[in-house]
Amino acid sequence: MYINNKIFCMKLKCVISLCIILILISCVSTVKDNQREAELLPPQSEQEITNDTEISSDEESEELNLEIENPEEDIEETEELIAVEPSEEEIYLALLDNIKITVINSPEGKKSQGFNDRFLFSVTDTSIASDSNYVEDFKIKITYPVAKKGNEYTFDSVISASNADGKVYFTPPIFDFSANTNLFVMPYNLETQDEKVLEKEESMKIAVPFKIKTSISSAVLFIWEYNELNKPTGNSYELISALRAKKIYNVGNAPVNESSDIGKPTDYIYKENYEIIGSSYQYLIGGTIKFVDRVTKVDDGYKAHLIADIYAIEMKNGNKVYENVIENIEVGTNWNNAVSKCKDSLAEKIIEDLFYSL
């Protein structure tokens, strides 16, 4: 409605301007006709010219000459002033220059439970210096994930129009997967495929965090830490502590958990542990944590650089549902402090990623 009104006003202005210009052209043409009629009249004798009808003053002659001089040029200049009516695409592009889409609310969802709040966007016209510069009935396209395979998402789109307050609400459906990606919001004009319009809309696209958190109830871990000499030293205590800090208490090391098993196929690790614990645990989380390089002395202390190669398997079916490589760098006051800080913050990163990826 807002866009249609604006288009109507611009068209009305064009029509009024055109009428005024046509009137000016008509006046100039009349002057030209009068001049031609005067040229066709027979010349008057000196006796027929009386003092009462004589038009011989210099001022009057100059005024008359100014009025009829070069009427053809006047018509050409006037015709150049006729405005070309802008297309709907041009009007829409001009409108987009003043449109601002703002993210008001970006909620977080839960796997198999949905979102407890709605995404909220506002559409405003920045050319209007007022708190009530909301744009009604402005269409935007919302592109969001609808499926997930591994770390790859499949997206779909919906078109929504702003209400009288310039607000657009969006509630995603309930999904059976976790997510840590973005949805995208942009202007959308269904009635045009104009290249300039499409490029302008694309340039106004906004990325909005789209997160769906999974629920981890229990897990066994097969994660081995390495020392600076790249030798395995033991299981990751920091990762178990990070899970328990998230109130996941049913966690521990996997029963089949020897250094000689490191590097063996994940199917083997799963089957060996499944024979002992079955599906009494939700996930088997495995992998390694290694030093990227030795701890080094820097200006403000010591720098530790670790890398984790982690995977997760659902115990109920043996499906690998997670795989990722995560790095972390920390600086501490000494060697022990730097390594400890790096392990703790790396464990936090791993857990956070697991919550939005499993």
Secondary structure, DSSP 4 states (H G I P E B T S, - for coil): -HHHHHHHHHHHHHHHHHHHHHHHHHHHHHHHHHHHHHHHSPPPPTTT--TTT----HHHHHHHHHHHSSHHHHHHHHHHTPPPPPPHHHHHHHHHTTEEEEEEE--EEETTTEESS-EEEEEEETTS-STT-B-TT-EEEEEEEEEEETTEEEEEEEEEE--TTSEEEE-----SS-EEEEEEEEE--TT---HHHHHHHHHT-EEEEEEEE----EEEEEEEEE-TTS-EEEE-HHHHHHHHHTT--EEEE-SS--GGGTTS-HHHHHHHHHHHHTTSSSEEEEEEEEESS--EEETTEEEEEEEEEEEEEETTT--EEEEEEEEEEEEESSHHHHHHHHHHHHHHHHHHHHHTT-
